[in-house]
Amino acid sequence: MVSSSRDLAIEAKGGKLDAFRCAEPFGVAVRLKCGDGLGFSFSTTMDGAALSRMVDGAMVAARMQTPDPACVLPLPCGEYPELPWLYDEDLPGVDEELKVARALELERLVLAHDPRVKRVRKCSYADSLYRTLIRNSHGLCAAYRGSYVTCSVSAVAEQDGDAQTGWDFGFSCSFSGLDPETVAARAGQKATALLGARSIPTMRCQVVLDNRVVADLLDVLSPSFLAENVSKGKSLLGKRMGERVCSELVTVRDDGLLPGGIGSAPCDGEGVPQRDTLLVGGGKLEAFLYDSYWGKRAGVPSTGNAVRGGVKNGPRLGVHNLCLEPGEAEPGALLSGVERGVLITDVMGMHTANRISGDFSVGAAGFYVEGGEVRHPVKGIALSGNVLDLFRGVDMVGNDLRFFSSGGAPSIRVGELDVAGR
C-alpha cells in the first residue's frame, strides 16, 4: 500500500491568522505472507535501503507469528465502484489566502451571531488532497484519489455571570461544499441556548435525544457489529442473528459508498470493494461486518470493512459510515408528545460506557420539556441505562440525519429513561 497527501491546517484567533501548517506525508507499507504467518512493516521513504529493511522486518514478523490459516490476502475483484465526487478538481487551484479568509470569516460570523457570544476559543480550517494505491501478488490492484475540507469553531457565550460553550464543525469533499455560515450559526446557538440552565429533580421520563447524542450512543454499540468482537464474546449482539434487538423503527447500516461520507472510498484498506451493508433492518439483526481475516474464520466473504489508521498501521476491522437511518418526523414533532421529560443536546463521558455490556452513566445537559414545549435549559443531570435497551425503547425517529465523523444519526424519542437530577 502506498499513500501520499498534501494536508493544510489553519487557525484564526482575534481576527488574525494564528497558525498555518502544511505537510506532505508519504508512506509505503507491506504485508508479507510466509506459510500461515502474515507480517507487516512500513517505510516513509522509497530509498532502497529503507525498503529492504521494511521487507526484512515484515518477513521476520511473519515467521515469528503463530501460524494461522485465516491469514490471507484478498483476491482481485472485477470492478470497483466509481465515486467521482470523492475528489474536488478545483481544490488544488484555490488560493491559500482564500482559505485563510474562510477561517477568519468563520470567526467573524460566530461573534456576530449573538451579542452574548463574547469570544472564540478556537477557529480552524483544514483540507487534504490524498492518493492511495493497493496491490498484491494475487493481481489485486486498486487506486483512487480523494479530497476533504473541514472547518470547526468553539464559541463562548456569557450572561449574568454564566458562561457556556458551543462547538460545531463542517465537512465536505469539496471546497464549495463547506458552509461556514451554518457552522457559525449552530455553534453560536449551542453556546447561547444553555445560558441560565438550572437543575431538575430525578425522574424516569420520556427523553428526546438530539442527533449528536444519538451518534455517540451508536458509537458505543458499533463494536458489537464487528465479527472480531462477536468471535471473542465481546459483542452485545453475538449469537442473536435474526432476532429483534432494537425497536422496529430502528434501521442501522454501514455504507462505505455514502456520497460525501467521511469513510467513503472505492475500496477498503485491503483493496476489497466497499459496499452498503444493512446491519439492523426494522429492529432485526441482519449482518455483521468482516474483513478478509475474520471473513475467512467465519467462512463468509469480506464486507469490505478493513480500515487503516495511516501507513504506520496494518489493516484492521472497522466501520466506514455507520448510521441509524432517519425517519419522517420533524424534530419538533418528537417534542410534541412529551408531557414531562427532557431534550438532551449534550453528554459528557460517553467514552466511559461499557462497550461489552452496553451500560452507560453520563453527565448531560439540555432542556426541560412539559406539555410538548421546551420550558428552560437544564444542566447538572445524568443519564443512565443500557444502550441496547435504549434503542429498544425508541418510539419516534426524526428526519434530521447528520454525520459526526464516521457515525451518523437523526434525533430520536425514547419512551422511558432514568434522569438523575438534584
WOWO-V33269 format. One record per backbone hydrogen bond with DSSP energy under -1.0 kcal/mol. CO is the residue of the C=O (numbers start at 0). NH is the residue of the N-H. If there is no record, write none. Layout:
CO;NH + CO;NH
This chain:
0;28 + 1;132 + 2;26 + 3;130 + 5;128 + 6;22 + 7;126 + 8;20 + 9;124 + 10;17 + 10;18 + 12;15 + 15;12 + 18;10 + 20;8 + 22;6 + 24;4 + 26;2 + 27;42 + 29;40 + 31;38 + 33;36 + 35;67 + 36;33 + 38;31 + 40;29 + 42;27 + 46;50 + 47;51 + 48;52 + 49;53 + 50;54 + 51;55 + 52;56 + 53;57 + 54;58 + 55;59 + 56;60 + 57;61 + 58;62 + 59;63 + 60;64 + 67;70 + 69;71 + 82;85 + 85;146 + 89;92 + 90;93 + 94;98 + 95;99 + 96;100 + 97;101 + 98;102 + 99;103 + 100;104 + 101;105 + 102;106 + 103;107 + 104;108 + 105;109 + 106;110 + 107;111 + 109;112 + 113;116 + 115;157 + 118;155 + 121;153 + 122;11 + 123;151 + 124;9 + 125;149 + 126;7 + 127;147 + 128;5 + 129;145 + 130;3 + 131;143 + 132;1 + 133;141 + 135;138 + 139;135 + 141;133 + 143;131 + 145;129 + 147;127 + 148;171 + 149;125 + 150;169 + 151;123 + 152;167 + 153;120 + 154;165 + 155;117 + 155;118 + 156;163 + 158;161 + 161;158 + 163;156 + 165;154 + 167;152 + 169;150 + 171;148 + 174;177 + 178;182 + 179;183 + 180;184 + 181;185 + 182;186 + 183;187 + 184;188 + 185;189 + 186;190 + 187;191 + 188;192 + 191;194 + 193;196 + 197;378 + 199;421 + 202;418 + 204;416 + 205;341 + 206;413 + 207;343 + 208;411 + 209;213 + 210;214 + 211;215 + 212;216 + 213;217 + 214;218 + 215;219 + 216;220 + 217;221 + 220;223 + 221;224 + 222;225 + 224;288 + 225;229 + 226;230 + 227;231 + 228;233 + 229;232 + 236;239 + 239;242 + 242;284 + 246;249 + 249;282 + 250;324 + 251;278 + 251;279 + 252;322 + 253;276 + 254;257 + 255;264 + 257;260 + 260;263 + 265;273 + 267;270 + 271;267 + 274;255 + 276;253 + 278;285 + 278;286 + 279;251 + 280;283 + 282;244 + 282;245 + 283;280 + 284;241 + 288;226 + 289;302 + 289;304 + 290;294 + 291;295 + 292;296 + 293;297 + 294;298 + 294;299 + 304;317 + 305;268 + 306;315 + 309;312 + 315;306 + 320;254 + 321;407 + 322;252 + 328;398 + 329;332 + 331;335 + 334;337 + 337;371 + 338;370 + 340;368 + 341;207 + 342;366 + 343;209 + 345;364 + 347;362 + 348;351 + 349;352 + 353;357 + 357;386 + 358;353 + 359;384 + 361;382 + 362;347 + 363;380 + 364;344 + 364;345 + 365;377 + 366;342 + 367;374 + 368;340 + 369;372 + 372;369 + 375;367 + 376;197 + 377;365 + 380;363 + 381;419 + 382;361 + 384;359 + 385;389 + 386;390 + 387;391 + 388;392 + 390;246 + 392;414 + 395;412 + 396;328 + 397;326 + 401;408 + 403;406 + 405;321 + 406;403 + 407;323 + 408;401 + 410;397 + 411;208 + 412;394 + 412;395 + 413;206 + 416;204 + 417;383 + 418;202 + 419;381
